[in-house]
Amino acid sequence: MRSDHSHSMKLVILGRDGTINRYRDDHVKSIDELEPLPGALEAVARLNHAGWHTVMATNQPGIGRGLLDMAALNAVHMRLSQLLAEKGGRLDAAFFCPHTPEEGCTCRKPLPGLIRQVGERFSVDLSTVHMVGASLKDVQTALAAGCVPHLVQGDRLGVLNELQLAELKTQVPNVRLHTDLGAFADYLIQEDRRRAKAEARAAGFAAE
Ligand SMILES: [Zn+2]
């Protein structure tokens, strides 16, 4: 029953810039420019300890624009893994789109290509996967890929104003808003416990 197990894998797909580390208009080009958001690394570690696998999916058009190369991106992701390990957390993988919008690829969010790659790699039903990001694009991506959509507002609050948030809620009624990744992690862990308890109760009644 290995395949059943993998399909019920608890998986979270995280955006990077604005979700885990501070967003920069000019791209994070080196480890010096990598600034984890307060509580974000701890949030990933809490998710991991509660049995969630965590994967990162990020647009990195700076590569296509020649602002950083693959070695620099790898260095940034290795540094992120290091910092995360210090807090007891880990990412299972980092998926990225290296293209500029002009290249017309299928992996650049909000297209679902990158997320489908995650689904294939982990043999997981995307409708059970929670996707959390800091931009409208992330929510649109989650919707396109059929994931459960979450938006953290913390770092990029200025990007979406009240009106846009209301509009977003109309477009994607099941989107959940969280102040930051810490709040998202707390929500997901509590929700999961509630569900497990309810399932255990239901199983108990069924057994009687
Ligand atoms: Zn791409």
Boltz pocket constraint, residues with backbone or C-beta under 6 A from the ligand:
constraints:
  - pocket:
      binder: B
      contacts: [[A, 96], [A, 97], [A, 98], [A, 99], [A, 105], [A, 106], [A, 107], [A, 108]]
      max_distance: 6.0
